Amino acid sequence: MGDIQLVVADIDGTLVTRDKRVTPAALAAIEKLRRSGIRFTVISSRPPRGIKVVADVVGLTDPVPAFNGGLVVRPDLTTVLREKLLESVVAKRLIGRLTELKTGIWVYTDKD
């Protein structure tokens, strides 16, 4: 097994508190990782613009998976490195089924 090269943290429920703050202890841990030569990034179900507030605080320098990994962007949160979009027929069927189940639906297109 090799050395750890990258730590990836989920944002909500992991990196930020209930009031959506990154604690000083978390920032200190991230800095300690970086001083040790270990890179750090976040992953989230959020869209890139929803990650920005955390990115600004922790100073991201590595790619960021957004939308649960469906979109990977550079640390600037606008340059797309990889994306996986649903085919429209799949999206329509999924929305139909979720509507039948009376489930809340959030739909994202591209980066929004």
Secondary structure, 3 states (H helix, E strand, C coil): CCCCCEEEEECECCCECCCCCECHHHHHHHHHHHHCCCEEEEECCCCHHHHHHHHHHHCCCCCEEEHHHCEEECCCCCCEEEECCCCHHHHHHHHHHHHHCCCCCCCCCCCC
